[in-house]
Amino acid sequence: MMDSALVRKMQKAKQYAAEKDDRVRFIRFEAEVKGNHDVHFVRYEAGQWLCDCAFFQQRGRCSHTMALEYILEGML
Ligand SMILES: [Zn+2]
């Protein structure tokens, strides 16, 4: 049985989540992105992307980092 204070916190959390673009900004994280051939390891820190794929090493941007940019649009 949940107490009313926790229920209010859950309602507030849902509001924050609905307003995520204004409320949440990612500072750093690590993720695995499953490509068509391999799983790639992506890091984001202080506005900089890193990916272990060959394309990223040449171009500094790749489908894996861009996929995460789409997912996190407005929160980076
Ligand atoms: Zn990549």
N, CA, C, O and the ligand as a Tripos MOL2 file, in Angstrom:
@<TRIPOS>MOLECULE
protein
  305   303    77     0     0
PROTEIN
NO_CHARGES

@<TRIPOS>ATOM
      1 N           0.8600   -1.2030    0.0000 N.3       1 MET1
      2 CA          0.0000    0.0000    0.0000 C.3       1 MET1
      3 C           0.8840    1.2370    0.0000 C.2       1 MET1
      4 O           1.7530    1.3960    0.8570 O.2       1 MET1
      5 N           0.6490    2.1160   -0.9810 N.am      2 MET2
      6 CA          1.4650    3.3190   -1.0830 C.3       2 MET2
      7 C           0.8610    4.4570   -0.2730 C.2       2 MET2
      8 O          -0.3580    4.6250   -0.2370 O.2       2 MET2
      9 N           1.7160    5.2330    0.3730 N.am      3 ASP3
     10 CA          1.2060    6.3780    1.1110 C.3       3 ASP3
     11 C           1.0080    7.5640    0.1640 C.2       3 ASP3
     12 O           1.5200    7.5710   -0.9550 O.2       3 ASP3
     13 N           0.2690    8.5490    0.6240 N.am      4 SER4
     14 CA         -0.1070    9.6520   -0.2650 C.3       4 SER4
     15 C           1.0970   10.4950   -0.6810 C.2       4 SER4
     16 O           1.1130   11.0640   -1.7720 O.2       4 SER4
     17 N           2.0940   10.5750    0.1790 N.am      5 ALA5
     18 CA          3.2860   11.3460   -0.1930 C.3       5 ALA5
     19 C           3.9670   10.7310   -1.4040 C.2       5 ALA5
     20 O           4.4050   11.4480   -2.3040 O.2       5 ALA5
     21 N           4.0590    9.4070   -1.4310 N.am      6 LEU6
     22 CA          4.6950    8.7340   -2.5680 C.3       6 LEU6
     23 C           3.8480    8.8860   -3.8290 C.2       6 LEU6
     24 O           4.3910    9.0300   -4.9240 O.2       6 LEU6
     25 N           2.5340    8.8540   -3.6850 N.am      7 VAL7
     26 CA          1.6480    9.0570   -4.8290 C.3       7 VAL7
     27 C           1.8640   10.4460   -5.4210 C.2       7 VAL7
     28 O           1.9050   10.5990   -6.6410 O.2       7 VAL7
     29 N           2.0020   11.4540   -4.5710 N.am      8 ARG8
     30 CA          2.2570   12.8140   -5.0790 C.3       8 ARG8
     31 C           3.6020   12.8740   -5.8010 C.2       8 ARG8
     32 O           3.7300   13.5370   -6.8300 O.2       8 ARG8
     33 N           4.5920   12.1870   -5.2640 N.am      9 LYS9
     34 CA          5.9070   12.1680   -5.9310 C.3       9 LYS9
     35 C           5.8140   11.4930   -7.2980 C.2       9 LYS9
     36 O           6.4590   11.9250   -8.2530 O.2       9 LYS9
     37 N           5.0160   10.4400   -7.3870 N.am     10 MET10
     38 CA          4.8530    9.7650   -8.6760 C.3      10 MET10
     39 C           4.1600   10.6740   -9.6830 C.2      10 MET10
     40 O           4.5230   10.6780  -10.8600 O.2      10 MET10
     41 N           3.1800   11.4340   -9.2430 N.am     11 GLN11
     42 CA          2.4990   12.3720  -10.1430 C.3      11 GLN11
     43 C           3.4660   13.4390  -10.6260 C.2      11 GLN11
     44 O           3.4650   13.8120  -11.7990 O.2      11 GLN11
     45 N           4.2970   13.9290   -9.7000 N.am     12 LYS12
     46 CA          5.2890   14.9330  -10.0690 C.3      12 LYS12
     47 C           6.3060   14.3400  -11.0450 C.2      12 LYS12
     48 O           6.7240   15.0070  -11.9910 O.2      12 LYS12
     49 N           6.6950   13.1040  -10.8190 N.am     13 ALA13
     50 CA          7.6500   12.4370  -11.7050 C.3      13 ALA13
     51 C           7.0870   12.3160  -13.1190 C.2      13 ALA13
     52 O           7.8040   12.5280  -14.0970 O.2      13 ALA13
     53 N           5.8110   11.9770  -13.2230 N.am     14 LYS14
     54 CA          5.1820   11.8730  -14.5490 C.3      14 LYS14
     55 C           5.1560   13.2230  -15.2490 C.2      14 LYS14
     56 O           5.3480   13.3100  -16.4620 O.2      14 LYS14
     57 N           4.9170   14.2760  -14.4710 N.am     15 GLN15
     58 CA          4.9370   15.6290  -15.0520 C.3      15 GLN15
     59 C           6.3440   15.9580  -15.5490 C.2      15 GLN15
     60 O           6.5020   16.4690  -16.6580 O.2      15 GLN15
     61 N           7.3570   15.6740  -14.7520 N.am     16 TYR16
     62 CA          8.7340   15.9360  -15.1550 C.3      16 TYR16
     63 C           9.0800   15.1610  -16.4240 C.2      16 TYR16
     64 O           9.7130   15.6890  -17.3380 O.2      16 TYR16
     65 N           8.6550   13.9070  -16.4610 N.am     17 ALA17
     66 CA          8.9510   13.0780  -17.6330 C.3      17 ALA17
     67 C           8.2700   13.6280  -18.8800 C.2      17 ALA17
     68 O           8.8460   13.6060  -19.9670 O.2      17 ALA17
     69 N           7.0400   14.1220  -18.7210 N.am     18 ALA18
     70 CA          6.3140   14.6900  -19.8550 C.3      18 ALA18
     71 C           6.9790   15.9650  -20.3510 C.2      18 ALA18
     72 O           6.8650   16.3140  -21.5260 O.2      18 ALA18
     73 N           7.6780   16.6660  -19.4510 N.am     19 GLU19
     74 CA          8.3670   17.9200  -19.7980 C.3      19 GLU19
     75 C           9.8760   17.6950  -19.9080 C.2      19 GLU19
     76 O          10.6680   18.5760  -19.5740 O.2      19 GLU19
     77 N          10.2630   16.5110  -20.3800 N.am     20 LYS20
     78 CA         11.6700   16.0930  -20.3170 C.3      20 LYS20
     79 C          12.6160   17.0610  -21.0280 C.2      20 LYS20
     80 O          13.7400   17.2660  -20.5710 O.2      20 LYS20
     81 N          12.1780   17.6590  -22.1430 N.am     21 ASP21
     82 CA         13.0820   18.5590  -22.8660 C.3      21 ASP21
     83 C          13.5100   19.7420  -22.0050 C.2      21 ASP21
     84 O          14.6420   20.2150  -22.1150 O.2      21 ASP21
     85 N          12.6200   20.2140  -21.1590 N.am     22 ASP22
     86 CA         12.9440   21.3470  -20.2860 C.3      22 ASP22
     87 C          13.5330   20.9010  -18.9550 C.2      22 ASP22
     88 O          14.2110   21.6750  -18.2790 O.2      22 ASP22
     89 N          13.2710   19.6490  -18.5810 N.am     23 ARG23
     90 CA         13.6080   19.2070  -17.2290 C.3      23 ARG23
     91 C          14.8930   18.3910  -17.1120 C.2      23 ARG23
     92 O          15.5490   18.3820  -16.0700 O.2      23 ARG23
     93 N          15.2400   17.7010  -18.2150 N.am     24 VAL24
     94 CA         16.3270   16.7250  -18.1120 C.3      24 VAL24
     95 C          17.4130   17.0330  -19.1320 C.2      24 VAL24
     96 O          17.1400   17.2780  -20.3070 O.2      24 VAL24
     97 N          18.6560   17.0140  -18.6510 N.am     25 ARG25
     98 CA         19.7820   17.1460  -19.5670 C.3      25 ARG25
     99 C          20.8230   16.1060  -19.1750 C.2      25 ARG25
    100 O          21.2600   16.0510  -18.0260 O.2      25 ARG25
    101 N          21.2140   15.2870  -20.1370 N.am     26 PHE26
    102 CA         22.2250   14.2720  -19.8690 C.3      26 PHE26
    103 C          23.6120   14.9040  -19.8730 C.2      26 PHE26
    104 O          23.9440   15.6810  -20.7690 O.2      26 PHE26
    105 N          24.4100   14.5740  -18.8830 N.am     27 ILE27
    106 CA         25.7760   15.0710  -18.7730 C.3      27 ILE27
    107 C          26.7510   14.0500  -19.3400 C.2      27 ILE27
    108 O          27.6410   14.3950  -20.1180 O.2      27 ILE27
    109 N          26.5780   12.7830  -18.9450 N.am     28 ARG28
    110 CA         27.4350   11.7140  -19.4560 C.3      28 ARG28
    111 C          26.6930   10.3850  -19.3580 C.2      28 ARG28
    112 O          25.8590   10.1850  -18.4760 O.2      28 ARG28
    113 N          27.0090    9.5010  -20.2640 N.am     29 PHE29
    114 CA         26.4730    8.1570  -20.1670 C.3      29 PHE29
    115 C          27.2440    7.2370  -21.1100 C.2      29 PHE29
    116 O          28.0100    7.6940  -21.9590 O.2      29 PHE29
    117 N          27.0290    5.9450  -20.9460 N.am     30 GLU30
    118 CA         27.5820    4.9310  -21.8300 C.3      30 GLU30
    119 C          26.4290    4.0710  -22.3080 C.2      30 GLU30
    120 O          25.4750    3.8290  -21.5690 O.2      30 GLU30
    121 N          26.5200    3.6100  -23.5420 N.am     31 ALA31
    122 CA         25.4440    2.7880  -24.0820 C.3      31 ALA31
    123 C          26.0040    1.7700  -25.0610 C.2      31 ALA31
    124 O          27.0430    1.9890  -25.6850 O.2      31 ALA31
    125 N          25.3100    0.6740  -25.1810 N.am     32 GLU32
    126 CA         25.5860   -0.2710  -26.2490 C.3      32 GLU32
    127 C          24.5310   -0.0550  -27.3180 C.2      32 GLU32
    128 O          23.3400    0.0390  -27.0220 O.2      32 GLU32
    129 N          24.9780    0.0240  -28.5680 N.am     33 VAL33
    130 CA         24.0490    0.1690  -29.6880 C.3      33 VAL33
    131 C          24.2350   -1.0420  -30.5970 C.2      33 VAL33
    132 O          25.3280   -1.2910  -31.1060 O.2      33 VAL33
    133 N          23.1730   -1.7760  -30.7880 N.am     34 LYS34
    134 CA         23.2350   -2.9710  -31.6130 C.3      34 LYS34
    135 C          23.0430   -2.5790  -33.0710 C.2      34 LYS34
    136 O          21.9350   -2.2450  -33.4890 O.2      34 LYS34
    137 N          24.1320   -2.6190  -33.8490 N.am     35 GLY35
    138 CA         24.0360   -2.3530  -35.2790 C.3      35 GLY35
    139 C          23.5690   -3.6000  -36.0120 C.2      35 GLY35
    140 O          23.2000   -4.5980  -35.3930 O.2      35 GLY35
    141 N          23.5910   -3.5310  -37.3320 N.am     36 ASN36
    142 CA         23.1590   -4.7070  -38.0970 C.3      36 ASN36
    143 C          24.1740   -5.8360  -38.0180 C.2      36 ASN36
    144 O          23.8210   -7.0040  -38.1840 O.2      36 ASN36
    145 N          25.4640   -5.4880  -37.7600 N.am     37 HIS37
    146 CA         26.5060   -6.5090  -37.7650 C.3      37 HIS37
    147 C          27.1250   -6.7250  -36.3880 C.2      37 HIS37
    148 O          27.4040   -7.8590  -35.9980 O.2      37 HIS37
    149 N          27.3390   -5.6360  -35.6560 N.am     38 ASP38
    150 CA         28.0200   -5.7270  -34.3700 C.3      38 ASP38
    151 C          27.3370   -4.8270  -33.3460 C.2      38 ASP38
    152 O          26.5560   -3.9370  -33.6810 O.2      38 ASP38
    153 N          27.6630   -5.0940  -32.0990 N.am     39 VAL39
    154 CA         27.2500   -4.2000  -31.0190 C.3      39 VAL39
    155 C          28.3640   -3.1850  -30.8100 C.2      39 VAL39
    156 O          29.5320   -3.5590  -30.7110 O.2      39 VAL39
    157 N          28.0160   -1.9120  -30.7420 N.am     40 HIS40
    158 CA         29.0150   -0.8600  -30.5640 C.3      40 HIS40
    159 C          28.8310   -0.1490  -29.2400 C.2      40 HIS40
    160 O          27.7230    0.0210  -28.7300 O.2      40 HIS40
    161 N          29.9630    0.2550  -28.7140 N.am     41 PHE41
    162 CA         30.0110    0.9040  -27.4130 C.3      41 PHE41
    163 C          30.1270    2.4120  -27.6330 C.2      41 PHE41
    164 O          31.0750    2.8860  -28.2600 O.2      41 PHE41
    165 N          29.1580    3.1540  -27.1150 N.am     42 VAL42
    166 CA         29.1110    4.6010  -27.3170 C.3      42 VAL42
    167 C          29.1900    5.2980  -25.9670 C.2      42 VAL42
    168 O          28.5480    4.8920  -24.9990 O.2      42 VAL42
    169 N          29.9920    6.3570  -25.9260 N.am     43 ARG43
    170 CA         30.0770    7.1880  -24.7190 C.3      43 ARG43
    171 C          29.7240    8.6240  -25.0640 C.2      43 ARG43
    172 O          29.9530    9.0870  -26.1810 O.2      43 ARG43
    173 N          29.1690    9.3120  -24.0940 N.am     44 TYR44
    174 CA         28.8800   10.7390  -24.2350 C.3      44 TYR44
    175 C          29.3660   11.4150  -22.9650 C.2      44 TYR44
    176 O          29.0010   11.0120  -21.8610 O.2      44 TYR44
    177 N          30.1890   12.4430  -23.1210 N.am     45 GLU45
    178 CA         30.6990   13.1490  -21.9460 C.3      45 GLU45
    179 C          31.0240   14.5830  -22.3240 C.2      45 GLU45
    180 O          31.7570   14.8360  -23.2800 O.2      45 GLU45
    181 N          30.4690   15.5210  -21.5620 N.am     46 ALA46
    182 CA         30.7550   16.9460  -21.7300 C.3      46 ALA46
    183 C          30.5850   17.3820  -23.1860 C.2      46 ALA46
    184 O          31.4100   18.1210  -23.7220 O.2      46 ALA46
    185 N          29.5200   16.9220  -23.8080 N.am     47 GLY47
    186 CA         29.2180   17.3500  -25.1640 C.3      47 GLY47
    187 C          29.9790   16.6240  -26.2560 C.2      47 GLY47
    188 O          29.8340   16.9460  -27.4360 O.2      47 GLY47
    189 N          30.7930   15.6420  -25.8700 N.am     48 GLN48
    190 CA         31.6030   14.9080  -26.8480 C.3      48 GLN48
    191 C          31.1240   13.4610  -26.9730 C.2      48 GLN48
    192 O          30.8560   12.8000  -25.9700 O.2      48 GLN48
    193 N          31.0200   12.9800  -28.2070 N.am     49 TRP49
    194 CA         30.6550   11.5970  -28.4710 C.3      49 TRP49
    195 C          31.9020   10.7650  -28.7350 C.2      49 TRP49
    196 O          32.9090   11.2590  -29.2410 O.2      49 TRP49
    197 N          31.8050    9.4950  -28.3780 N.am     50 LEU50
    198 CA         32.8280    8.5180  -28.7460 C.3      50 LEU50
    199 C          32.1180    7.2320  -29.1380 C.2      50 LEU50
    200 O          31.1500    6.8270  -28.4950 O.2      50 LEU50
    201 N          32.6030    6.5910  -30.1960 N.am     51 CYS51
    202 CA         32.0780    5.2700  -30.5650 C.3      51 CYS51
    203 C          33.2600    4.4270  -31.0130 C.2      51 CYS51
    204 O          34.2430    4.9460  -31.5410 O.2      51 CYS51
    205 N          33.1560    3.1270  -30.7980 N.am     52 ASP52
    206 CA         34.2810    2.2500  -31.1370 C.3      52 ASP52
    207 C          34.2310    1.7440  -32.5810 C.2      52 ASP52
    208 O          35.0580    0.9160  -32.9630 O.2      52 ASP52
    209 N          33.2870    2.2170  -33.3870 N.am     53 CYS53
    210 CA         33.2010    1.7090  -34.7590 C.3      53 CYS53
    211 C          34.2110    2.4120  -35.6790 C.2      53 CYS53
    212 O          34.7060    3.4940  -35.3630 O.2      53 CYS53
    213 N          34.5040    1.7810  -36.8150 N.am     54 ALA54
    214 CA         35.5070    2.3120  -37.7420 C.3      54 ALA54
    215 C          35.0730    3.6320  -38.3640 C.2      54 ALA54
    216 O          35.8870    4.5380  -38.5450 O.2      54 ALA54
    217 N          33.7860    3.7380  -38.6910 N.am     55 PHE55
    218 CA         33.3030    4.9640  -39.3250 C.3      55 PHE55
    219 C          33.5100    6.1750  -38.4090 C.2      55 PHE55
    220 O          33.9080    7.2490  -38.8620 O.2      55 PHE55
    221 N          33.2360    5.9850  -37.1250 N.am     56 PHE56
    222 CA         33.4130    7.0970  -36.1850 C.3      56 PHE56
    223 C          34.8700    7.5300  -36.1150 C.2      56 PHE56
    224 O          35.1510    8.7240  -36.0120 O.2      56 PHE56
    225 N          35.8040    6.5800  -36.1700 N.am     57 GLN57
    226 CA         37.2240    6.9260  -36.0880 C.3      57 GLN57
    227 C          37.6260    7.8250  -37.2610 C.2      57 GLN57
    228 O          38.4990    8.6830  -37.1240 O.2      57 GLN57
    229 N          36.9840    7.6210  -38.4090 N.am     58 GLN58
    230 CA         37.3080    8.4320  -39.5930 C.3      58 GLN58
    231 C          36.5620    9.7500  -39.6070 C.2      58 GLN58
    232 O          37.1220   10.7700  -40.0100 O.2      58 GLN58
    233 N          35.3010    9.7500  -39.1730 N.am     59 ARG59
    234 CA         34.4280   10.8960  -39.4060 C.3      59 ARG59
    235 C          33.9790   11.6280  -38.1510 C.2      59 ARG59
    236 O          33.4770   12.7480  -38.2410 O.2      59 ARG59
    237 N          34.1500   11.0150  -36.9780 N.am     60 GLY60
    238 CA         33.7660   11.6920  -35.7400 C.3      60 GLY60
    239 C          32.2740   11.6980  -35.4710 C.2      60 GLY60
    240 O          31.7980   12.3600  -34.5490 O.2      60 GLY60
    241 N          31.5570   10.9680  -36.2720 N.am     61 ARG61
    242 CA         30.1150   10.8460  -36.1220 C.3      61 ARG61
    243 C          29.7170    9.5600  -36.8230 C.2      61 ARG61
    244 O          30.3630    9.1790  -37.8000 O.2      61 ARG61
    245 N          28.6930    8.8880  -36.3680 N.am     62 CYS62
    246 CA         28.3240    7.6160  -36.9950 C.3      62 CYS62
    247 C          26.8510    7.3310  -36.7330 C.2      62 CYS62
    248 O          26.1750    8.0680  -36.0140 O.2      62 CYS62
    249 N          26.3740    6.2550  -37.3250 N.am     63 SER63
    250 CA         24.9490    5.9290  -37.1690 C.3      63 SER63
    251 C          24.6010    5.6330  -35.7170 C.2      63 SER63
    252 O          23.4640    5.8460  -35.2950 O.2      63 SER63
    253 N          25.5760    5.1400  -34.9460 N.am     64 HIS64
    254 CA         25.2970    4.7900  -33.5450 C.3      64 HIS64
    255 C          25.1480    6.0400  -32.6810 C.2      64 HIS64
    256 O          24.2250    6.1390  -31.8730 O.2      64 HIS64
    257 N          26.0620    6.9900  -32.8580 N.am     65 THR65
    258 CA         25.9400    8.2300  -32.0770 C.3      65 THR65
    259 C          24.7190    9.0270  -32.5400 C.2      65 THR65
    260 O          24.0280    9.6400  -31.7270 O.2      65 THR65
    261 N          24.4600    9.0160  -33.8380 N.am     66 MET66
    262 CA         23.3110    9.7800  -34.3400 C.3      66 MET66
    263 C          21.9940    9.1550  -33.9020 C.2      66 MET66
    264 O          21.0190    9.8700  -33.6740 O.2      66 MET66
    265 N          21.9520    7.8310  -33.7820 N.am     67 ALA67
    266 CA         20.7390    7.1790  -33.2730 C.3      67 ALA67
    267 C          20.4360    7.6650  -31.8580 C.2      67 ALA67
    268 O          19.2850    7.9330  -31.5160 O.2      67 ALA67
    269 N          21.4800    7.7760  -31.0450 N.am     68 LEU68
    270 CA         21.2770    8.2530  -29.6740 C.3      68 LEU68
    271 C          20.9140    9.7380  -29.6560 C.2      68 LEU68
    272 O          20.1500   10.1820  -28.7990 O.2      68 LEU68
    273 N          21.4650   10.5080  -30.6080 N.am     69 GLU69
    274 CA         21.0540   11.9180  -30.7060 C.3      69 GLU69
    275 C          19.5620   12.0200  -30.9980 C.2      69 GLU69
    276 O          18.8730   12.8650  -30.4270 O.2      69 GLU69
    277 N          19.0560   11.1560  -31.8900 N.am     70 TYR70
    278 CA         17.6190   11.1730  -32.1780 C.3      70 TYR70
    279 C          16.8080   10.7870  -30.9480 C.2      70 TYR70
    280 O          15.7970   11.4180  -30.6360 O.2      70 TYR70
    281 N          17.2590    9.7430  -30.2480 N.am     71 ILE71
    282 CA         16.5340    9.2580  -29.0860 C.3      71 ILE71
    283 C          16.4780   10.3300  -27.9860 C.2      71 ILE71
    284 O          15.4550   10.5120  -27.3260 O.2      71 ILE71
    285 N          17.6110   11.0360  -27.8110 N.am     72 LEU72
    286 CA         17.7370   11.9700  -26.6880 C.3      72 LEU72
    287 C          17.5470   13.4190  -27.1040 C.2      72 LEU72
    288 O          17.9160   14.3390  -26.3730 O.2      72 LEU72
    289 N          16.9690   13.6160  -28.2770 N.am     73 GLU73
    290 CA         16.7940   14.9560  -28.8200 C.3      73 GLU73
    291 C          16.1690   15.8850  -27.7700 C.2      73 GLU73
    292 O          15.1400   15.5660  -27.1750 O.2      73 GLU73
    293 N          16.8040   17.0250  -27.5600 N.am     74 GLY74
    294 CA         16.2930   17.9920  -26.6090 C.3      74 GLY74
    295 C          16.8230   17.8060  -25.1920 C.2      74 GLY74
    296 O          16.5890   18.6460  -24.3240 O.2      74 GLY74
    297 N          17.5460   16.6930  -24.9540 N.am     75 MET75
    298 CA         18.0280   16.4230  -23.6010 C.3      75 MET75
    299 C          19.5490   16.3420  -23.5130 C.2      75 MET75
    300 O          20.0890   15.8820  -22.5070 O.2      75 MET75
    301 N          20.2410   16.7850  -24.5600 N.am     76 LEU76
    302 CA         21.7060   16.7520  -24.5320 C.3      76 LEU76
    303 C          22.2530   18.1690  -24.4210 C.2      76 LEU76
    304 O          23.4680   18.3610  -24.3830 O.2      76 LEU76
    305 ZN         29.6090    4.0410  -34.3400 Zn       77 ZN77
@<TRIPOS>BOND
     1     1     2 1
     2     2     3 1
     3     3     4 2
     4     3     5 am
     5     5     6 1
     6     6     7 1
     7     7     8 2
     8     7     9 am
     9     9    10 1
    10    10    11 1
    11    11    12 2
    12    11    13 am
    13    13    14 1
    14    14    15 1
    15    15    16 2
    16    15    17 am
    17    17    18 1
    18    18    19 1
    19    19    20 2
    20    19    21 am
    21    21    22 1
    22    22    23 1
    23    23    24 2
    24    23    25 am
    25    25    26 1
    26    26    27 1
    27    27    28 2
    28    27    29 am
    29    29    30 1
    30    30    31 1
    31    31    32 2
    32    31    33 am
    33    33    34 1
    34    34    35 1
    35    35    36 2
    36    35    37 am
    37    37    38 1
    38    38    39 1
    39    39    40 2
    40    39    41 am
    41    41    42 1
    42    42    43 1
    43    43    44 2
    44    43    45 am
    45    45    46 1
    46    46    47 1
    47    47    48 2
    48    47    49 am
    49    49    50 1
    50    50    51 1
    51    51    52 2
    52    51    53 am
    53    53    54 1
    54    54    55 1
    55    55    56 2
    56    55    57 am
    57    57    58 1
    58    58    59 1
    59    59    60 2
    60    59    61 am
    61    61    62 1
    62    62    63 1
    63    63    64 2
    64    63    65 am
    65    65    66 1
    66    66    67 1
    67    67    68 2
    68    67    69 am
    69    69    70 1
    70    70    71 1
    71    71    72 2
    72    71    73 am
    73    73    74 1
    74    74    75 1
    75    75    76 2
    76    75    77 am
    77    77    78 1
    78    78    79 1
    79    79    80 2
    80    79    81 am
    81    81    82 1
    82    82    83 1
    83    83    84 2
    84    83    85 am
    85    85    86 1
    86    86    87 1
    87    87    88 2
    88    87    89 am
    89    89    90 1
    90    90    91 1
    91    91    92 2
    92    91    93 am
    93    93    94 1
    94    94    95 1
    95    95    96 2
    96    95    97 am
    97    97    98 1
    98    98    99 1
    99    99   100 2
   100    99   101 am
   101   101   102 1
   102   102   103 1
   103   103   104 2
   104   103   105 am
   105   105   106 1
   106   106   107 1
   107   107   108 2
   108   107   109 am
   109   109   110 1
   110   110   111 1
   111   111   112 2
   112   111   113 am
   113   113   114 1
   114   114   115 1
   115   115   116 2
   116   115   117 am
   117   117   118 1
   118   118   119 1
   119   119   120 2
   120   119   121 am
   121   121   122 1
   122   122   123 1
   123   123   124 2
   124   123   125 am
   125   125   126 1
   126   126   127 1
   127   127   128 2
   128   127   129 am
   129   129   130 1
   130   130   131 1
   131   131   132 2
   132   131   133 am
   133   133   134 1
   134   134   135 1
   135   135   136 2
   136   135   137 am
   137   137   138 1
   138   138   139 1
   139   139   140 2
   140   139   141 am
   141   141   142 1
   142   142   143 1
   143   143   144 2
   144   143   145 am
   145   145   146 1
   146   146   147 1
   147   147   148 2
   148   147   149 am
   149   149   150 1
   150   150   151 1
   151   151   152 2
   152   151   153 am
   153   153   154 1
   154   154   155 1
   155   155   156 2
   156   155   157 am
   157   157   158 1
   158   158   159 1
   159   159   160 2
   160   159   161 am
   161   161   162 1
   162   162   163 1
   163   163   164 2
   164   163   165 am
   165   165   166 1
   166   166   167 1
   167   167   168 2
   168   167   169 am
   169   169   170 1
   170   170   171 1
   171   171   172 2
   172   171   173 am
   173   173   174 1
   174   174   175 1
   175   175   176 2
   176   175   177 am
   177   177   178 1
   178   178   179 1
   179   179   180 2
   180   179   181 am
   181   181   182 1
   182   182   183 1
   183   183   184 2
   184   183   185 am
   185   185   186 1
   186   186   187 1
   187   187   188 2
   188   187   189 am
   189   189   190 1
   190   190   191 1
   191   191   192 2
   192   191   193 am
   193   193   194 1
   194   194   195 1
   195   195   196 2
   196   195   197 am
   197   197   198 1
   198   198   199 1
   199   199   200 2
   200   199   201 am
   201   201   202 1
   202   202   203 1
   203   203   204 2
   204   203   205 am
   205   205   206 1
   206   206   207 1
   207   207   208 2
   208   207   209 am
   209   209   210 1
   210   210   211 1
   211   211   212 2
   212   211   213 am
   213   213   214 1
   214   214   215 1
   215   215   216 2
   216   215   217 am
   217   217   218 1
   218   218   219 1
   219   219   220 2
   220   219   221 am
   221   221   222 1
   222   222   223 1
   223   223   224 2
   224   223   225 am
   225   225   226 1
   226   226   227 1
   227   227   228 2
   228   227   229 am
   229   229   230 1
   230   230   231 1
   231   231   232 2
   232   231   233 am
   233   233   234 1
   234   234   235 1
   235   235   236 2
   236   235   237 am
   237   237   238 1
   238   238   239 1
   239   239   240 2
   240   239   241 am
   241   241   242 1
   242   242   243 1
   243   243   244 2
   244   243   245 am
   245   245   246 1
   246   246   247 1
   247   247   248 2
   248   247   249 am
   249   249   250 1
   250   250   251 1
   251   251   252 2
   252   251   253 am
   253   253   254 1
   254   254   255 1
   255   255   256 2
   256   255   257 am
   257   257   258 1
   258   258   259 1
   259   259   260 2
   260   259   261 am
   261   261   262 1
   262   262   263 1
   263   263   264 2
   264   263   265 am
   265   265   266 1
   266   266   267 1
   267   267   268 2
   268   267   269 am
   269   269   270 1
   270   270   271 1
   271   271   272 2
   272   271   273 am
   273   273   274 1
   274   274   275 1
   275   275   276 2
   276   275   277 am
   277   277   278 1
   278   278   279 1
   279   279   280 2
   280   279   281 am
   281   281   282 1
   282   282   283 1
   283   283   284 2
   284   283   285 am
   285   285   286 1
   286   286   287 1
   287   287   288 2
   288   287   289 am
   289   289   290 1
   290   290   291 1
   291   291   292 2
   292   291   293 am
   293   293   294 1
   294   294   295 1
   295   295   296 2
   296   295   297 am
   297   297   298 1
   298   298   299 1
   299   299   300 2
   300   299   301 am
   301   301   302 1
   302   302   303 1
   303   303   304 2
@<TRIPOS>SUBSTRUCTURE
     1 MET1         2 RESIDUE 1 A MET
     2 MET2         6 RESIDUE 1 A MET
     3 ASP3        10 RESIDUE 1 A ASP
     4 SER4        14 RESIDUE 1 A SER
     5 ALA5        18 RESIDUE 1 A ALA
     6 LEU6        22 RESIDUE 1 A LEU
     7 VAL7        26 RESIDUE 1 A VAL
     8 ARG8        30 RESIDUE 1 A ARG
     9 LYS9        34 RESIDUE 1 A LYS
    10 MET10       38 RESIDUE 1 A MET
    11 GLN11       42 RESIDUE 1 A GLN
    12 LYS12       46 RESIDUE 1 A LYS
    13 ALA13       50 RESIDUE 1 A ALA
    14 LYS14       54 RESIDUE 1 A LYS
    15 GLN15       58 RESIDUE 1 A GLN
    16 TYR16       62 RESIDUE 1 A TYR
    17 ALA17       66 RESIDUE 1 A ALA
    18 ALA18       70 RESIDUE 1 A ALA
    19 GLU19       74 RESIDUE 1 A GLU
    20 LYS20       78 RESIDUE 1 A LYS
    21 ASP21       82 RESIDUE 1 A ASP
    22 ASP22       86 RESIDUE 1 A ASP
    23 ARG23       90 RESIDUE 1 A ARG
    24 VAL24       94 RESIDUE 1 A VAL
    25 ARG25       98 RESIDUE 1 A ARG
    26 PHE26      102 RESIDUE 1 A PHE
    27 ILE27      106 RESIDUE 1 A ILE
    28 ARG28      110 RESIDUE 1 A ARG
    29 PHE29      114 RESIDUE 1 A PHE
    30 GLU30      118 RESIDUE 1 A GLU
    31 ALA31      122 RESIDUE 1 A ALA
    32 GLU32      126 RESIDUE 1 A GLU
    33 VAL33      130 RESIDUE 1 A VAL
    34 LYS34      134 RESIDUE 1 A LYS
    35 GLY35      138 RESIDUE 1 A GLY
    36 ASN36      142 RESIDUE 1 A ASN
    37 HIS37      146 RESIDUE 1 A HIS
    38 ASP38      150 RESIDUE 1 A ASP
    39 VAL39      154 RESIDUE 1 A VAL
    40 HIS40      158 RESIDUE 1 A HIS
    41 PHE41      162 RESIDUE 1 A PHE
    42 VAL42      166 RESIDUE 1 A VAL
    43 ARG43      170 RESIDUE 1 A ARG
    44 TYR44      174 RESIDUE 1 A TYR
    45 GLU45      178 RESIDUE 1 A GLU
    46 ALA46      182 RESIDUE 1 A ALA
    47 GLY47      186 RESIDUE 1 A GLY
    48 GLN48      190 RESIDUE 1 A GLN
    49 TRP49      194 RESIDUE 1 A TRP
    50 LEU50      198 RESIDUE 1 A LEU
    51 CYS51      202 RESIDUE 1 A CYS
    52 ASP52      206 RESIDUE 1 A ASP
    53 CYS53      210 RESIDUE 1 A CYS
    54 ALA54      214 RESIDUE 1 A ALA
    55 PHE55      218 RESIDUE 1 A PHE
    56 PHE56      222 RESIDUE 1 A PHE
    57 GLN57      226 RESIDUE 1 A GLN
    58 GLN58      230 RESIDUE 1 A GLN
    59 ARG59      234 RESIDUE 1 A ARG
    60 GLY60      238 RESIDUE 1 A GLY
    61 ARG61      242 RESIDUE 1 A ARG
    62 CYS62      246 RESIDUE 1 A CYS
    63 SER63      250 RESIDUE 1 A SER
    64 HIS64      254 RESIDUE 1 A HIS
    65 THR65      258 RESIDUE 1 A THR
    66 MET66      262 RESIDUE 1 A MET
    67 ALA67      266 RESIDUE 1 A ALA
    68 LEU68      270 RESIDUE 1 A LEU
    69 GLU69      274 RESIDUE 1 A GLU
    70 TYR70      278 RESIDUE 1 A TYR
    71 ILE71      282 RESIDUE 1 A ILE
    72 LEU72      286 RESIDUE 1 A LEU
    73 GLU73      290 RESIDUE 1 A GLU
    74 GLY74      294 RESIDUE 1 A GLY
    75 MET75      298 RESIDUE 1 A MET
    76 LEU76      302 RESIDUE 1 A LEU
    77 ZN77       305 GROUP 0 **** ****
